[in-house]
Amino acid sequence: MRIMGLDYGTTTVGVAISDTMLITAQEVETITRKQANKLRRTYSRIEELIKEYGVDRIVLGYPKNMNNTEGERAEDTKLFQEALERRTKLPVILWDERLTTVESERILTQCGVRKANQKKVIDQVAAAIILQSYLDSLQQG
């Protein structure tokens, strides 16, 4: 059993996968699309990764505002969640993703990744942070 973590953005989706013991999250890839509403290939790629890794649950980053309110991005994320659940027949858990992009930038900078190259992997790192936070909550619960 593995869990997939997703960082859903306007034109990208960062993907991370847990290990089989549900202890660690690893970056996998960033799925890109040309337009925000063109999601067919994005869904297909996620389905391929679900099969490849034997995923049975998805954790989707939920972009709440810093004051804990929900904005337009949160509504878009809920629609993406519903579509994923319909297509994959897997539970999709919304998980607070506040500050994950900031944390991703910090990690990449500390690892010596130049700003120009961070854009290529930042969504994967954010997905791994979201998933790792969820995995940590399972260990504590």
C-alpha positions, 0 to 999 in steps of 0.5 A, a space after each residue: 500500500 502506498 499513498 500519493 501526495 499531490 500539489 495542485 496548481 493552475 498549470 502544474 501538479 506536483 506528485 509524491 509517493 510514500 514508501 510501502 511502510 508509510 513513513 517517508 514521502 519521495 518526489 516523483 514528478 511534476 505534471 504540466 499542462 498548457 491551460 488551467 482547464 485542460 486536465 484530461 492528460 493530467 488525470 490520465 498521468 495520475 491514473 498511470 502513476 496510481 497503477 505503477 505504484 499501487 496507490 490506494 489513497 491520495 492526499 491533495 494539498 488544500 490551499 487555505 488562506 493564512 486566516 483559515 478562510 477558503 478562496 477561489 483556489 480552494 474551490 478549484 481544488 475541491 472540484 479537482 478532488 471530486 473529479 479525482 475521486 470519480 475517476 480513480 475510485 480512491 479516497 482523496 483527502 484534503 490536507 492543509 498546504 499553507 506555507 509548503 511552497 515557502 518551505 519548498 523554496 527554503 529546502 531547495 535553496 539550502 540544497 544549493 538549487 539555483 533559483 532558475 532551476 527551482 521552478 522545475 521541481 518546486 511542485 514535487 517538493 511541495 507535494 512531498 512536504 504535504 504527503 510527509 505531513 500527512 504521513 507524520 500525522 498517521 504515526 502520531 495518531 
